[in-house]
Structures are given as structure tokens and as C-alpha cells.
Amino acid sequence: MENETITAAAPTHDPHANLGVWGTVKLSLKGEELDYTTGPLGRAILLLSIPMVLEMAMESVFALTDAFFVSRLGTDAVAAVGLTEAMVTILFAVAHGLGIGTTAMIARRIGEKNKPGARTAAAQAVLLGVVVSAAFAIPGFIFARDLLSTMGGSAELVASGYGYTRVIFGGSATITLLFLLNAVFRGAGDAAIAMRVLWIANAINIVLDPCLIFGLGPFPEMGITGAAVATTIGRGTGVVVQLYVLFFGGSRIRITLRDLIPRIDIVLRLIRLSTGGMLQTLISHSSWLFLVWIVGHFGSAAVAGYTIAIRLIIFAILPSWGLANAAATLVGQNLGAGRPDRAERSAWLAGIFNTGFLLCVAVVFVTAAGPLIRMFTTEAAVVAAGISCLRWVSYGYPLYAWGMVMEQAFNGAGDTYTPTVINLFCYWLFQLPLAWILAHSLGFGATGAFIAIMIAEAALAIIAVIVFRRGKWKTRTV
């Protein structure tokens, strides 16, 4: 086989061959520059996925921390956060889409050993991210009250929660650039830096959240708005660290001011790659927006329970995306190095690892749903809705694992449109109608929406695996 020939021709000396598991973990956290197009695939996945899993876990801590402290302010406060984040998912979708295109392009350039090309792509992605952020920040800040009202928030909820919405939207640049710059690091195989950035940002958020919400010590008591201020400051600090590393630090990609001169050809190529990523994440995230709307028909308690459960679900899913992101980097770099068979094997192996991880999470969430939800609230109606959501969604975790990895493998190859079509069918054409039918027509209430999530995600995984096996993604140019 062609791949075996390449493997045999690779250098036989491997300074990390006898590190063992603990040594591999320490190497992954150290962030040493490595070549992921050679050597054992299992070790490559571990080296990339360990910091990526920790990075994604830290991203989920933002939402979980806010939920923990805001839940002390009452049901309306939790619901206001849920409605705001349902709207902000559109921004997350765009930022994630930009990140997908950026990772694919940089991973391909790194695989080709073309660091100047990777550097230029990173700089142009930053410029594009700034423009996109402004498009969300300005209207979101100005029309915060109207947006909450449109989402079905009561007059009392809007009055108490619009400050949170205004600050979150006003800090759109911190969301976009945090995603985008970490996508640069991941594409370069520099996942340890992305992980450290999230550690710093979360540490600041965890400290500031209770201080600004409840007015501890010299800090003003800002209520729910304080949660948004703390999160934005934390993310903003992370972005400052990222920019410092890219311009002056030890990143494998060092941007200069000359790289920031707009390059229309690179920007257009990034837009082409990112458009598919934006659409697929926009489709999936907007489906959550409509699910909130469906659940909202059954009262604030149902929305609050759904919000808490989704926070816990995200806490588990985001680390799982870390494994999927490792597959994206490996697929992109190995395609760039002319090793498509190794790229394919990396996706299958990552899928196996991810299934084992999420199966363990599913067992915990199903058996301990009650205690987990009660960590955030003791209101009976909210607890009941949260338990129902957490259990039903968790039943499908082993299949979700494959869907995540397959979609990210497509993205890493630069085939961002195949996952878009799959998402369009599974979410908009299947999940949302099914959720409405189960919730309203068949009388399952909010639980019907939770059941629809499980069924649609399982269908997505099955379809993605079938399409991935066909192998057309191997021929994509980036």
C-alpha cells in the first residue's frame, strides 16, 4: 500500500517512542512542537486531544459558572440567561464556522510545511473576525430589550435581564476572537496554548462572577449583569493573551504587522471554507434556538430546567468536541502531507476514543440526573424538567460521539459543505418538526422536545458515518 511505503520511509528514530502514558500526557500539556503526520496515530490523537479536551472543558465552565451563581437570583434570572444564550448561539455559530475554515487552512499549510502561508491565513482570519464581531455587537447592544421580548421574555424578565443581554452582545469580539485564535493554534497543532488561554480566562471569570453578581468586598452589586461583565472580562483577557502569543510569544505561527495587510485572495478563500462551517453550525445552533421557543410554551420553569440541563450537557459535550477537533487537525495535516489513508484512520480511531468517553458520561448523567440538577435549583418544576432533558439527551451519547468526529473530520479536510447538508436535514427538516409533534400534537410536553434531540442526533451520526466511508472528502483542496 502507498501508505505503508511512506511509513516505512519515515525516520526510524523517535525521541518520544518510550514515554509511556504519563510521559505522553506531560508532553501534550507542555506544548512541544511535533510532527503529527508521522508516528503512531493513537499517540498523536492523545497528544492533541488531551489539551483540546481540557480547552473545551474550560469553555464549558464559562456557562456552568454563570448558571451556578445566577441560579441564586431566581427563575427569571436563569431564564434570561437561557434566552440570551439561545440568541448568542448565532454568534457562536458564526465564530465556530470561521474557526472551522481557519483550522482547515492552517492545518493544510502546516502539513505542507508552509509556515508563511499559515501565518498569512491566521492574520487574515483575525481581520475577518473583527468585522464579523462588529456586525453583532452594535445591534445586540442597542436592541437588547427588544431581543429578549421577541424571545418571549415577560416584562419582568426583560426589565431585570436586559443588562446581561446588552453586555454579552457588546462583548461579541471577545467571543469571536477567542474561538478564532484558538482555532489558529489548533490548526497548527499547538493545542496546549489554546488550553492555557481558557484556563486564564476561566480563572478570572470564576473569581469575578460572585464578586460582581453579589457585590462582595469592594465590588458593586450588579446582579445578573455582573455575570455578563465577569464573563466578558475573562474572555477579553484570554484574547489579549492570545494576541500577545501570536505576535510576540512562543507560538508556532508568529504574526507580523505586514501579515495584517488585507489579502483579498486569502480572505475570499477563508470565506469560502468558513461559509460551510458557519452554515452547519448556524443550522445546528439555531435549531437549539427554536427548541427553546418550543419549550418556552410550557412556562419559565421548563425553560429554566432546560437551561440548567443544557449547561451540564455542554460541560460534557465540549470536552468530547476536543477529541473531535483532534481528528480535524490530524485529517488536515495528513492530507497536506499527502497521506490520506493516515488521515482516514485518525478519524476512525478518534471516534472509538470518543465513544468510550461519552458512554461513561451518559452513565453518570442518567443515574445521577436528580442530584446534578439540584446543585443549581430546588424548585420542583424546574428540577423535573431538568432531569427529563438530561436523561433523554444522554441516552444518545454513544452515537453522538461518532457524529461529532465525522463532522470534524470533514471540516478538517476542507469539506465543510457535506456536514452542512447533513445538519440541514437532521436538524431543520427532521428534529424541529419532530419536537413540535411530540411536544404538542402527541402531548409529551417539553419532554417531547428532549426526545426529538436524542433521535435527531442519532440519525446525524449514522448518516455522517455512511457518507464519510465513501471518501470523497480526500480530494478537497484548501
Secondary structure as a PSIPRED ss2 file (coil, helix, strand):
# PSIPRED VFORMAT (PSIPRED V4.0)

   1 M C   1.000  0.000  0.000
   2 E H   0.000  1.000  0.000
   3 N H   0.000  1.000  0.000
   4 E H   0.000  1.000  0.000
   5 T H   0.000  1.000  0.000
   6 I H   0.000  1.000  0.000
   7 T H   0.000  1.000  0.000
   8 A H   0.000  1.000  0.000
   9 A H   0.000  1.000  0.000
  10 A C   1.000  0.000  0.000
  11 P C   1.000  0.000  0.000
  12 T C   1.000  0.000  0.000
  13 H C   1.000  0.000  0.000
  14 D C   1.000  0.000  0.000
  15 P C   1.000  0.000  0.000
  16 H C   1.000  0.000  0.000
  17 A C   1.000  0.000  0.000
  18 N C   1.000  0.000  0.000
  19 L C   1.000  0.000  0.000
  20 G H   0.000  1.000  0.000
  21 V H   0.000  1.000  0.000
  22 W H   0.000  1.000  0.000
  23 G H   0.000  1.000  0.000
  24 T H   0.000  1.000  0.000
  25 V H   0.000  1.000  0.000
  26 K H   0.000  1.000  0.000
  27 L H   0.000  1.000  0.000
  28 S H   0.000  1.000  0.000
  29 L H   0.000  1.000  0.000
  30 K H   0.000  1.000  0.000
  31 G C   1.000  0.000  0.000
  32 E C   1.000  0.000  0.000
  33 E C   1.000  0.000  0.000
  34 L C   1.000  0.000  0.000
  35 D C   1.000  0.000  0.000
  36 Y C   1.000  0.000  0.000
  37 T C   1.000  0.000  0.000
  38 T C   1.000  0.000  0.000
  39 G C   1.000  0.000  0.000
  40 P C   1.000  0.000  0.000
  41 L H   0.000  1.000  0.000
  42 G H   0.000  1.000  0.000
  43 R H   0.000  1.000  0.000
  44 A H   0.000  1.000  0.000
  45 I H   0.000  1.000  0.000
  46 L H   0.000  1.000  0.000
  47 L H   0.000  1.000  0.000
  48 L H   0.000  1.000  0.000
  49 S H   0.000  1.000  0.000
  50 I H   0.000  1.000  0.000
  51 P H   0.000  1.000  0.000
  52 M H   0.000  1.000  0.000
  53 V H   0.000  1.000  0.000
  54 L H   0.000  1.000  0.000
  55 E H   0.000  1.000  0.000
  56 M H   0.000  1.000  0.000
  57 A H   0.000  1.000  0.000
  58 M H   0.000  1.000  0.000
  59 E H   0.000  1.000  0.000
  60 S H   0.000  1.000  0.000
  61 V H   0.000  1.000  0.000
  62 F H   0.000  1.000  0.000
  63 A H   0.000  1.000  0.000
  64 L H   0.000  1.000  0.000
  65 T H   0.000  1.000  0.000
  66 D H   0.000  1.000  0.000
  67 A H   0.000  1.000  0.000
  68 F H   0.000  1.000  0.000
  69 F H   0.000  1.000  0.000
  70 V H   0.000  1.000  0.000
  71 S H   0.000  1.000  0.000
  72 R H   0.000  1.000  0.000
  73 L H   0.000  1.000  0.000
  74 G C   1.000  0.000  0.000
  75 T H   0.000  1.000  0.000
  76 D H   0.000  1.000  0.000
  77 A H   0.000  1.000  0.000
  78 V H   0.000  1.000  0.000
  79 A H   0.000  1.000  0.000
  80 A H   0.000  1.000  0.000
  81 V H   0.000  1.000  0.000
  82 G H   0.000  1.000  0.000
  83 L H   0.000  1.000  0.000
  84 T H   0.000  1.000  0.000
  85 E H   0.000  1.000  0.000
  86 A H   0.000  1.000  0.000
  87 M H   0.000  1.000  0.000
  88 V H   0.000  1.000  0.000
  89 T H   0.000  1.000  0.000
  90 I H   0.000  1.000  0.000
  91 L H   0.000  1.000  0.000
  92 F H   0.000  1.000  0.000
  93 A H   0.000  1.000  0.000
  94 V H   0.000  1.000  0.000
  95 A H   0.000  1.000  0.000
  96 H H   0.000  1.000  0.000
  97 G H   0.000  1.000  0.000
  98 L H   0.000  1.000  0.000
  99 G H   0.000  1.000  0.000
 100 I H   0.000  1.000  0.000
 101 G H   0.000  1.000  0.000
 102 T H   0.000  1.000  0.000
 103 T H   0.000  1.000  0.000
 104 A H   0.000  1.000  0.000
 105 M H   0.000  1.000  0.000
 106 I H   0.000  1.000  0.000
 107 A H   0.000  1.000  0.000
 108 R H   0.000  1.000  0.000
 109 R H   0.000  1.000  0.000
 110 I H   0.000  1.000  0.000
 111 G H   0.000  1.000  0.000
 112 E C   1.000  0.000  0.000
 113 K C   1.000  0.000  0.000
 114 N C   1.000  0.000  0.000
 115 K H   0.000  1.000  0.000
 116 P H   0.000  1.000  0.000
 117 G H   0.000  1.000  0.000
 118 A H   0.000  1.000  0.000
 119 R H   0.000  1.000  0.000
 120 T H   0.000  1.000  0.000
 121 A H   0.000  1.000  0.000
 122 A H   0.000  1.000  0.000
 123 A H   0.000  1.000  0.000
 124 Q H   0.000  1.000  0.000
 125 A H   0.000  1.000  0.000
 126 V H   0.000  1.000  0.000
 127 L H   0.000  1.000  0.000
 128 L H   0.000  1.000  0.000
 129 G H   0.000  1.000  0.000
 130 V H   0.000  1.000  0.000
 131 V H   0.000  1.000  0.000
 132 V H   0.000  1.000  0.000
 133 S H   0.000  1.000  0.000
 134 A H   0.000  1.000  0.000
 135 A H   0.000  1.000  0.000
 136 F H   0.000  1.000  0.000
 137 A H   0.000  1.000  0.000
 138 I H   0.000  1.000  0.000
 139 P H   0.000  1.000  0.000
 140 G H   0.000  1.000  0.000
 141 F H   0.000  1.000  0.000
 142 I H   0.000  1.000  0.000
 143 F C   1.000  0.000  0.000
 144 A H   0.000  1.000  0.000
 145 R H   0.000  1.000  0.000
 146 D H   0.000  1.000  0.000
 147 L H   0.000  1.000  0.000
 148 L H   0.000  1.000  0.000
 149 S H   0.000  1.000  0.000
 150 T H   0.000  1.000  0.000
 151 M C   1.000  0.000  0.000
 152 G C   1.000  0.000  0.000
 153 G C   1.000  0.000  0.000
 154 S C   1.000  0.000  0.000
 155 A H   0.000  1.000  0.000
 156 E H   0.000  1.000  0.000
 157 L H   0.000  1.000  0.000
 158 V H   0.000  1.000  0.000
 159 A H   0.000  1.000  0.000
 160 S H   0.000  1.000  0.000
 161 G H   0.000  1.000  0.000
 162 Y H   0.000  1.000  0.000
 163 G H   0.000  1.000  0.000
 164 Y H   0.000  1.000  0.000
 165 T H   0.000  1.000  0.000
 166 R H   0.000  1.000  0.000
 167 V H   0.000  1.000  0.000
 168 I H   0.000  1.000  0.000
 169 F H   0.000  1.000  0.000
 170 G H   0.000  1.000  0.000
 171 G C   1.000  0.000  0.000
 172 S H   0.000  1.000  0.000
 173 A H   0.000  1.000  0.000
 174 T H   0.000  1.000  0.000
 175 I H   0.000  1.000  0.000
 176 T H   0.000  1.000  0.000
 177 L H   0.000  1.000  0.000
 178 L H   0.000  1.000  0.000
 179 F H   0.000  1.000  0.000
 180 L H   0.000  1.000  0.000
 181 L H   0.000  1.000  0.000
 182 N H   0.000  1.000  0.000
 183 A H   0.000  1.000  0.000
 184 V H   0.000  1.000  0.000
 185 F H   0.000  1.000  0.000
 186 R H   0.000  1.000  0.000
 187 G H   0.000  1.000  0.000
 188 A C   1.000  0.000  0.000
 189 G C   1.000  0.000  0.000
 190 D C   1.000  0.000  0.000
 191 A H   0.000  1.000  0.000
 192 A H   0.000  1.000  0.000
 193 I H   0.000  1.000  0.000
 194 A H   0.000  1.000  0.000
 195 M H   0.000  1.000  0.000
 196 R H   0.000  1.000  0.000
 197 V H   0.000  1.000  0.000
 198 L H   0.000  1.000  0.000
 199 W H   0.000  1.000  0.000
 200 I H   0.000  1.000  0.000
 201 A H   0.000  1.000  0.000
 202 N H   0.000  1.000  0.000
 203 A H   0.000  1.000  0.000
 204 I H   0.000  1.000  0.000
 205 N H   0.000  1.000  0.000
 206 I H   0.000  1.000  0.000
 207 V H   0.000  1.000  0.000
 208 L H   0.000  1.000  0.000
 209 D H   0.000  1.000  0.000
 210 P H   0.000  1.000  0.000
 211 C H   0.000  1.000  0.000
 212 L H   0.000  1.000  0.000
 213 I H   0.000  1.000  0.000
 214 F H   0.000  1.000  0.000
 215 G C   1.000  0.000  0.000
 216 L C   1.000  0.000  0.000
 217 G C   1.000  0.000  0.000
 218 P C   1.000  0.000  0.000
 219 F C   1.000  0.000  0.000
 220 P C   1.000  0.000  0.000
 221 E C   1.000  0.000  0.000
 222 M C   1.000  0.000  0.000
 223 G C   1.000  0.000  0.000
 224 I H   0.000  1.000  0.000
 225 T H   0.000  1.000  0.000
 226 G H   0.000  1.000  0.000
 227 A H   0.000  1.000  0.000
 228 A H   0.000  1.000  0.000
 229 V H   0.000  1.000  0.000
 230 A H   0.000  1.000  0.000
 231 T H   0.000  1.000  0.000
 232 T H   0.000  1.000  0.000
 233 I H   0.000  1.000  0.000
 234 G H   0.000  1.000  0.000
 235 R H   0.000  1.000  0.000
 236 G H   0.000  1.000  0.000
 237 T H   0.000  1.000  0.000
 238 G H   0.000  1.000  0.000
 239 V H   0.000  1.000  0.000
 240 V H   0.000  1.000  0.000
 241 V H   0.000  1.000  0.000
 242 Q H   0.000  1.000  0.000
 243 L H   0.000  1.000  0.000
 244 Y H   0.000  1.000  0.000
 245 V H   0.000  1.000  0.000
 246 L H   0.000  1.000  0.000
 247 F H   0.000  1.000  0.000
 248 F C   1.000  0.000  0.000
 249 G C   1.000  0.000  0.000
 250 G C   1.000  0.000  0.000
 251 S C   1.000  0.000  0.000
 252 R C   1.000  0.000  0.000
 253 I C   1.000  0.000  0.000
 254 R C   1.000  0.000  0.000
 255 I C   1.000  0.000  0.000
 256 T C   1.000  0.000  0.000
 257 L H   0.000  1.000  0.000
 258 R H   0.000  1.000  0.000
 259 D H   0.000  1.000  0.000
 260 L H   0.000  1.000  0.000
 261 I C   1.000  0.000  0.000
 262 P C   1.000  0.000  0.000
 263 R C   1.000  0.000  0.000
 264 I H   0.000  1.000  0.000
 265 D H   0.000  1.000  0.000
 266 I H   0.000  1.000  0.000
 267 V H   0.000  1.000  0.000
 268 L H   0.000  1.000  0.000
 269 R H   0.000  1.000  0.000
 270 L H   0.000  1.000  0.000
 271 I H   0.000  1.000  0.000
 272 R H   0.000  1.000  0.000
 273 L H   0.000  1.000  0.000
 274 S H   0.000  1.000  0.000
 275 T H   0.000  1.000  0.000
 276 G H   0.000  1.000  0.000
 277 G H   0.000  1.000  0.000
 278 M H   0.000  1.000  0.000
 279 L H   0.000  1.000  0.000
 280 Q H   0.000  1.000  0.000
 281 T H   0.000  1.000  0.000
 282 L H   0.000  1.000  0.000
 283 I H   0.000  1.000  0.000
 284 S H   0.000  1.000  0.000
 285 H H   0.000  1.000  0.000
 286 S H   0.000  1.000  0.000
 287 S H   0.000  1.000  0.000
 288 W H   0.000  1.000  0.000
 289 L H   0.000  1.000  0.000
 290 F H   0.000  1.000  0.000
 291 L H   0.000  1.000  0.000
 292 V H   0.000  1.000  0.000
 293 W H   0.000  1.000  0.000
 294 I H   0.000  1.000  0.000
 295 V H   0.000  1.000  0.000
 296 G H   0.000  1.000  0.000
 297 H C   1.000  0.000  0.000
 298 F C   1.000  0.000  0.000
 299 G C   1.000  0.000  0.000
 300 S H   0.000  1.000  0.000
 301 A H   0.000  1.000  0.000
 302 A H   0.000  1.000  0.000
 303 V H   0.000  1.000  0.000
 304 A H   0.000  1.000  0.000
 305 G H   0.000  1.000  0.000
 306 Y H   0.000  1.000  0.000
 307 T H   0.000  1.000  0.000
 308 I H   0.000  1.000  0.000
 309 A H   0.000  1.000  0.000
 310 I H   0.000  1.000  0.000
 311 R H   0.000  1.000  0.000
 312 L H   0.000  1.000  0.000
 313 I H   0.000  1.000  0.000
 314 I H   0.000  1.000  0.000
 315 F H   0.000  1.000  0.000
 316 A H   0.000  1.000  0.000
 317 I H   0.000  1.000  0.000
 318 L H   0.000  1.000  0.000
 319 P H   0.000  1.000  0.000
 320 S H   0.000  1.000  0.000
 321 W H   0.000  1.000  0.000
 322 G H   0.000  1.000  0.000
 323 L H   0.000  1.000  0.000
 324 A H   0.000  1.000  0.000
 325 N H   0.000  1.000  0.000
 326 A H   0.000  1.000  0.000
 327 A H   0.000  1.000  0.000
 328 A H   0.000  1.000  0.000
 329 T H   0.000  1.000  0.000
 330 L H   0.000  1.000  0.000
 331 V H   0.000  1.000  0.000
 332 G H   0.000  1.000  0.000
 333 Q H   0.000  1.000  0.000
 334 N H   0.000  1.000  0.000
 335 L H   0.000  1.000  0.000
 336 G H   0.000  1.000  0.000
 337 A C   1.000  0.000  0.000
 338 G C   1.000  0.000  0.000
 339 R C   1.000  0.000  0.000
 340 P H   0.000  1.000  0.000
 341 D H   0.000  1.000  0.000
 342 R H   0.000  1.000  0.000
 343 A H   0.000  1.000  0.000
 344 E H   0.000  1.000  0.000
 345 R H   0.000  1.000  0.000
 346 S H   0.000  1.000  0.000
 347 A H   0.000  1.000  0.000
 348 W H   0.000  1.000  0.000
 349 L H   0.000  1.000  0.000
 350 A H   0.000  1.000  0.000
 351 G H   0.000  1.000  0.000
 352 I H   0.000  1.000  0.000
 353 F H   0.000  1.000  0.000
 354 N H   0.000  1.000  0.000
 355 T H   0.000  1.000  0.000
 356 G H   0.000  1.000  0.000
 357 F H   0.000  1.000  0.000
 358 L H   0.000  1.000  0.000
 359 L H   0.000  1.000  0.000
 360 C H   0.000  1.000  0.000
 361 V H   0.000  1.000  0.000
 362 A H   0.000  1.000  0.000
 363 V H   0.000  1.000  0.000
 364 V H   0.000  1.000  0.000
 365 F H   0.000  1.000  0.000
 366 V H   0.000  1.000  0.000
 367 T H   0.000  1.000  0.000
 368 A C   1.000  0.000  0.000
 369 A H   0.000  1.000  0.000
 370 G H   0.000  1.000  0.000
 371 P H   0.000  1.000  0.000
 372 L H   0.000  1.000  0.000
 373 I H   0.000  1.000  0.000
 374 R H   0.000  1.000  0.000
 375 M C   1.000  0.000  0.000
 376 F C   1.000  0.000  0.000
 377 T C   1.000  0.000  0.000
 378 T C   1.000  0.000  0.000
 379 E C   1.000  0.000  0.000
 380 A H   0.000  1.000  0.000
 381 A H   0.000  1.000  0.000
 382 V H   0.000  1.000  0.000
 383 V H   0.000  1.000  0.000
 384 A H   0.000  1.000  0.000
 385 A H   0.000  1.000  0.000
 386 G H   0.000  1.000  0.000
 387 I H   0.000  1.000  0.000
 388 S H   0.000  1.000  0.000
 389 C H   0.000  1.000  0.000
 390 L H   0.000  1.000  0.000
 391 R H   0.000  1.000  0.000
 392 W H   0.000  1.000  0.000
 393 V H   0.000  1.000  0.000
 394 S H   0.000  1.000  0.000
 395 Y C   1.000  0.000  0.000
 396 G C   1.000  0.000  0.000
 397 Y H   0.000  1.000  0.000
 398 P H   0.000  1.000  0.000
 399 L H   0.000  1.000  0.000
 400 Y H   0.000  1.000  0.000
 401 A H   0.000  1.000  0.000
 402 W H   0.000  1.000  0.000
 403 G H   0.000  1.000  0.000
 404 M H   0.000  1.000  0.000
 405 V H   0.000  1.000  0.000
 406 M H   0.000  1.000  0.000
 407 E H   0.000  1.000  0.000
 408 Q H   0.000  1.000  0.000
 409 A H   0.000  1.000  0.000
 410 F H   0.000  1.000  0.000
 411 N H   0.000  1.000  0.000
 412 G H   0.000  1.000  0.000
 413 A C   1.000  0.000  0.000
 414 G C   1.000  0.000  0.000
 415 D C   1.000  0.000  0.000
 416 T C   1.000  0.000  0.000
 417 Y H   0.000  1.000  0.000
 418 T H   0.000  1.000  0.000
 419 P H   0.000  1.000  0.000
 420 T H   0.000  1.000  0.000
 421 V H   0.000  1.000  0.000
 422 I H   0.000  1.000  0.000
 423 N H   0.000  1.000  0.000
 424 L H   0.000  1.000  0.000
 425 F H   0.000  1.000  0.000
 426 C H   0.000  1.000  0.000
 427 Y H   0.000  1.000  0.000
 428 W H   0.000  1.000  0.000
 429 L H   0.000  1.000  0.000
 430 F H   0.000  1.000  0.000
 431 Q H   0.000  1.000  0.000
 432 L H   0.000  1.000  0.000
 433 P H   0.000  1.000  0.000
 434 L H   0.000  1.000  0.000
 435 A H   0.000  1.000  0.000
 436 W H   0.000  1.000  0.000
 437 I H   0.000  1.000  0.000
 438 L H   0.000  1.000  0.000
 439 A H   0.000  1.000  0.000
 440 H H   0.000  1.000  0.000
 441 S H   0.000  1.000  0.000
 442 L C   1.000  0.000  0.000
 443 G C   1.000  0.000  0.000
 444 F C   1.000  0.000  0.000
 445 G C   1.000  0.000  0.000
 446 A H   0.000  1.000  0.000
 447 T H   0.000  1.000  0.000
 448 G H   0.000  1.000  0.000
 449 A H   0.000  1.000  0.000
 450 F H   0.000  1.000  0.000
 451 I H   0.000  1.000  0.000
 452 A H   0.000  1.000  0.000
 453 I H   0.000  1.000  0.000
 454 M H   0.000  1.000  0.000
 455 I H   0.000  1.000  0.000
 456 A H   0.000  1.000  0.000
 457 E H   0.000  1.000  0.000
 458 A H   0.000  1.000  0.000
 459 A H   0.000  1.000  0.000
 460 L H   0.000  1.000  0.000
 461 A H   0.000  1.000  0.000
 462 I H   0.000  1.000  0.000
 463 I H   0.000  1.000  0.000
 464 A H   0.000  1.000  0.000
 465 V H   0.000  1.000  0.000
 466 I H   0.000  1.000  0.000
 467 V H   0.000  1.000  0.000
 468 F H   0.000  1.000  0.000
 469 R H   0.000  1.000  0.000
 470 R H   0.000  1.000  0.000
 471 G C   1.000  0.000  0.000
 472 K H   0.000  1.000  0.000
 473 W H   0.000  1.000  0.000
 474 K H   0.000  1.000  0.000
 475 T H   0.000  1.000  0.000
 476 R C   1.000  0.000  0.000
 477 T C   1.000  0.000  0.000
 478 V C   1.000  0.000  0.000
